[in-house]
Each structure stands twice: as C-alpha cells, then as structure tokens.
C-alpha cells in the first residue's frame, strides 16, 4: 500500500522550488476518497510526493470512482451524480454518431476559437464523453467511437500553427488545456476494467506519440506566472500519469506547487482577478484543483489541497475558492463578478475534497450547489457533478 509521506524519508528525492523572483522574471460520489494503492513514493517538495508506480485509471477517475458513478447513473433513485450524467447525455458530442475529423495541423486563434481549434477541442471532449457513456451502458458503439477519435487524431495530427495576428506562444496554452482531456479519455479506454475496451498495443503506441507532441508544446507554458503556468503544470502531471513517466509528473507537480502562492495571494485574492476579468482567475483555480485531485489519487498526496503559507491556518487554495465565490456571488473583493458564470471543471472536485478534509469553504460550496450540475468546458475537463457530485450538502 502507498504510504502517505508527510516529511522526509530515507528514499526521498528532493526538489528545490525556484525562487519567486525567478518565476516573476520568467514572465460516489458522496465522500469517496480516491487514496492511492501504489507501493511507494518519494518526496518532491514540502510534503508532495511522486509515486514510483502509477495508478490506472488514475487522472480524475479511478476504477472505484467509475464503478460508483456507474452505479449512481444506473440507479432507480435520483442523485446529484445522476443529474450530472443527464448533462453528459444532453451533449451532442456524447453520441456515438458524433462526426469527428482529425487534422494534421491545428490553427489557433488568440482570444477566440477558430474552426480548427474548435474541432481539436470538441473531438477531445467527444472521446471522453463517449468513454463515459461506454462505462455506463457497456454499449460497444460508444467504446468504438472513443477509440476511433483517439486513433484518428494520433495518426493524423502533427503540428499547430497560429492565425495572423496571434502570438505564436498561444499554441503552448492550447496544448496544455487539451492534453488532460485527451489522456482522460485514453485512461478510461486503456485501463477501465483491466483494459476491457481492447485498445490495441499498436494504437496505444501511436497515441503515445500524440501525447508527446502535445507535451512538447504544453510544457513551454510553465514559465509564465499566470493561468498558463498552472495549465502547463496540470498537463505535465497528466502526461506523466498516462505515460508512467515520473520525470514529467514530478516536473508538473513541482511547477504546480510553485504556482500556488503566485495564483492565490495570502489575502485569498486570485491572480488575474484584479487586472483582467472574471474568467481567467478561475482558470488558475481549475488547474490547481484538478492537479490536486491527481496528486491525491496517485500518491495520497494532499500537498496541493492543503498548502499553507507561513502562519496561515487555512489552505491557500481554499482561500482562493472562497474569494472567487464571493466575487461571483456578491461582487465583493477586487472585482465585481456578480452574475458572471462559474467555469466548469472544478466545482464538485473542490467541494468533495475539502468536505473530506474538514476544511470549510461555505461560500464556494453554496455557489457550487446553486450552479450545479456542472457542464462542459472548452478549456478543461468538465462534468464534475456526474463524477464527483455528492448529495450531503
């Protein structure tokens, strides 16, 4: 069994966090807890750990969570998870008749979504949604659609380009956003019920090359000190899990850990909230929350969820969730976001985790309850009510 490491251990591998100045210059449901079952782990930064073997399926959905979700989705009684699954059904991308089209090159458009970029994102989400519907129903047509999307993109895609007037770095962010979505679908298809889907080894190897191409762009965004770096860290962790690559996982977790105090200030204010808008600050919170969930699943590692600054009693991420929730609910803080939308992809993951750890986030919890069921996102993996929703709040 995995031993959750709270301090140094004889076999520890220490990583030194980059100084903040350098970073700044670089410009089932219910209360189920997905504890890791890996054999051992090594320390990476202040209580964070990286496993020496990875758990599969194991990004945001373990075998246990998928089984419990399936039971809730198929139950005759209602639940938040069942209501959340209805959102999956209502999404046309979840149909096995969904028409996908792999591209060899994807042109991205800064501050917008071009046609090719939309295809890249929609097909990634469709692969994941069809994988969920296969888990729920056992219908091979959903399995086959998910596999077809994964295979076609893996065989076809080779590069990104940018539209006229778009910063060339935009491709880094687009790769970082979608890499966790692509590999979330692949984790289910490859590992659910011990590989029941029957995805061939040859196709898995080809898809691995696709992951490499996305990773090579995504990790370049890690030097930014905003939501880009958080998205990059999440993507690096996700690739590390899927590819059983400890170096990639550790590099991502290290950058996520560095970004916690740069994403949520000691007051709870979220980076980019004062100077930007009501959406991009939430990207920081989404990325941190999803990375935190991966760390718990892979290593029983709560270091992202529970990170505190010196003298602080409340985890920094919890502070940020509360600050953002109050901005969205009442317009308080550095920006009035009252009436603006809550981004999909983190509400139920965050509520579930902090309820399990006895950390009070009443404003965020109230907002999540009012906004759920969680839908899809064009930037992150959504539908968290279907997979992490709980009925006891």
N, C-alpha and C positions, 0 to 999 in steps of 0.2 A: 504494500500500500504506500501511496505517497505520504511523505512526512512534510507537513507544512512547516517551513523553516522561518522562524521569527528572528533569527540573528545569524551570526557567522557559524559555519560548520566546517569540519576538517577538510571537506572536499569542495569548499566554496570557490567560486570563480568570481572575483570582484571586478566590478566595472566602475570607473570613476565618472561621475556626471560632469559634463562640460560646464565650465563656469558660465554664469548667466551673461556676463559681458560678452563672451564669445558668441553666445547664442544671439544676443541682441545685434551684434555686428553682422552676423550671418543673415541678417535680414528676413399540479402540474397545473400545470400551473400551480397556482397556490404558492406555498412556500418551499417548493422543491429547491434544493441546493445541489448544484452540479459539482460535487467535490471530485478532485482528480483521483485516478486509480493508477497513475504511473508509479514506477518502482522507486524513483529517487529524483532529486532535483539539486540544482546548485544555485547559490545566491548570485544575483546580478546587480542589485542596487538597493540598499537600505531596506532589506526585508523582502524585496522582489526576488522571484526565483524563475529559473527556466528549467523545464523538465529535460531529463536525459532521454526520455522516450515520450512520444506524443499520443494523446488520446483521440480516437476517431470513432464515430463522427465527433468533432470537438471544436468547432468555432463558437457558435452561439447555441447550437442544438446538439446535445448528446443523444446517445441511444435511449437513455432513460427519459429525457425530456420529450423526444419524438414519440416514444411509446405512450407517455402520459397525455401528450397533446392529441394523439390519435384516439385514445380512449375518450377524451373530452369531446372531440369533434364528432365522434360516432355515438355518444350517449343520447339517451332519450330526454334527459333533463338539460335545462339551459345552463350556461356558464359564460363568463367573460371570454374564455378561450373559444367557445363555440360561436359566440357573436363575432369574435375576431376572425374566425375562419370564414364566416359569411362574406367578409370583405375580400378575402382571397378568391372566393367563388365569383364575386361580382366583378373582379378584374378580368378583362378580356384576355390579358396575357397569360392567364392560368389555363386557358383552353388548349386541349391537345390539337385543335385545329388552327391555333395561332400560326401566322405566317412569318417565319424568321428569314433573315437574309444576311449571311456573313459577308463582311467586306475585307478586302486585302489592306485597305488604308482607310482610316477614320479621320476626317477633317473635324477639328474642334473650333468652336467659336467662343471667345471670351465673353462672359456676362450674358450668354444666350445659349440656346441649344439648337445647333444646326441639324439638318436631316440625317446626316451620317452619324453624328454623335447620339442622336435620339435612337437610331437603330441599335447602336452598340449598347446603350443603356437598357432599352426595352427588351432586347434579346437576353441580356444577363438576368433581368428580373423574371422574364418568362421561364428561363431554365430553372430558377429557384422555385417559382410558383408551381410549375408542373411537377417538380420533385416533391413538394409538399402534398400535392393532390395525389401523387402516387403513394406516398406514405399513408395517407388517409384511406384511400379506396382500394389500393392494390391493382388499379387499372393499368395494364401494361402500356396503354396508349399514352398516358401521361409520362411514364418512365421513358418511353421511346422518344417522345418529343423533347424531353430534357436532354437526353443523351445526344439527340441529333443536333440540338443547338450547341452543346458543348463541343462536339466533334467538328462541326462545320466551322465554327469560329477558330478552333485550334488549328485546323488545317489551312485556313484561308488568311487569317489576319497576320500582317507583318509590320505595320507601321502606323504612326499618327502623323498628321500634318495640321497646319493651322490656317484658318481663313485670313484673308487680307485684313490687316489692322489688329490682329490678335497676337498677343505676346507668345513667343514660342514656348515659354515655360508652362503655358496652360495645359499642355499635354501631360505634364507631370501630375497635375491635380486630377485630371480626368482618369488617368490610370489608377491613381490612389483611391479615388472614390469607388471605382467599379471592381477592383481586384477582390475585395472581400465578398462582393455579391457573387461573382463568378465562382470563387472557390467554395462558397457556402452551398451552392447548388452541387458542385462537384463532390463535396464531402458527403452529402446525402447519397448521391448516386453511387459513389465508390464504396462507402462504408456502412450504410444502413443495413441492419440485419446481416452483418458479415459479408456484404457485397452481393446481396440478393439480386440487385439490378443486373449483374452480369456484364458490367462495363469492361471491355477487353483491355488487356495489358498494353496492347499496341496503341489503342486510343488514349489510354491514361498517359502513356509516354509522350504522345503528341500534345496532349493538353498541358503537360508539364512545361513544354517549350513555350506555349502560350502564356502560362503564368510567369515564366522567366522574362518574356518580353514586356509584360505589364510591370513586373517588379523593377526592371531596369529603368523604367521611367518614373515609377512611383517613388522610389527611394530618393530621387533627386530633390523632391519637395521637402525633405526633412530639415533643410537648413533654414526654412522660413520660420518666423516667430509669430505664427497665427494659425488659423484653422488648417492651412496647408500642411504644416508640420505634424499636426495631430492626425490628419488623414493619412499622411505618409507612414507614421508610426503604426497606425492600425493596419494598414495594408501590408507592412513588413511583417508584423506579427501573424497576420492571416496566411500569408505565403509561407512563413516558417512552419506553421502548424500543418498546412496541407502537404507541404513538401518534406516534412520531417527534417527541417533544416534549423538546427539550434542557433546557428550564427545569425540567420535572418530574423528569427523570433527574438533573440536577445537584443539585436540592434534596434528592432522596433520597440520593444519594451523599454529599453534604455531611453529612447527619444520620447516616448510617452511619459515616462517618469520625469524627465527634464521639463516637459511642457506643462505639467500640472500647475505649478505656481506661475507660469507665464500665461496660462489660459484662464485661471481663476485667481484673482488677486486676494490678498488677505481680508479685504472688506467683503468679499463674495462677488464683487463686480466681475463680469465675464469679459475677457478680451474681445475687442471689436464692438462691444455694445455701445460705448460712448461715442465712438468716432465713425461708426459705419451704418448699421441697420439693425433690424430685429431678427434676421435670418442667420447671417454668418456667425454671430456669437453662439448660436445653437449648434452649429457645425462643430465647434470646439467641444461642447458638452456631449454631443452624439458620439464623436470619435473616442473621447475618453471613456464614456460609459461602455461602448462596445469592446474597447480594448480591455477594460476592467473585467468584463464578463469572460473574455477569452482566458485571461490570466487565472481566474478562479477555476474554470473548467480544466485547464491544462495542469495547474500546479497547486490548487487550493490556495492560490496567491491573492490575498486581499489588499496588496500594497497600493494599487491604484484607487480602489474604492475608499480606502482608509487613510490615505496620505494626509498628514497634518504638518503645518508649519510649526516652527518653534513657539511653544507656549499656547498653541491652539488646542481646543478641546473638540472641535467639530471638524470632520474631514473636509478638506478643501473642495472636493468635487461636490459634496452635499451642499456646501455654502453656495457654490455656483448655481446649482439646480434651484435652490430657494430664491436666489437673487433674480434669476431669469424668470422664474414663475411669477414673482411679484411684479416684475416689469410687464409681463403679459396679462396678468390679472387686473392690476390696479394702476399701472403706469408709473410705479414708484422706481426710484433709483436714478441712474444717469440717463435713461431714455424711456420715454413713454411708448410702450409696445402694446398698450391695451387694445384688444380687438384684433391684433395680428395673430397669424396662425402659429400653432406649435408644430415644429418639424417632426415628421415621422421617424421612428427608428430608435428611440431611447426611452420613451415614457415608461413602458412596462418593465423593461430591463432594469432601469434605475429604481423604480418603486419596489420591485421584487427583491432586489439585492439589499437595499437599505432597510427594508422591513425585516429581512432575515438577520440583519446585524444590529437591530435595535437602534438605528440612527433615525431620528425624527426629521422628516422633510415634509411637514404638513402642507405648505403652500404648493409645492410641486405635486404632491400626492393628490391634493384637491383638484389641481389643474388637469392632471392626467385622468382622473376619474370623470371629469366633465368632458374631456376631449375624446376619450376612447370610444369605439375601438380604433386602434392605430391602423393607418393605411400604409400606402407605399411612398417611397421617396425616390426622386431621380438621382440622388447623390449617395444614399446609404441604404442598407438593408432595412426594410420596414416590417410591417405586420407583426409587431411585437405583442399585441393583445392576443393574437392567435397562438403564439408560442410561449409567452411569459405572463399572460394575464392571470390575475387572481381575484377571487370573489370576497375576500375578507377585509375589505376596506371600502 
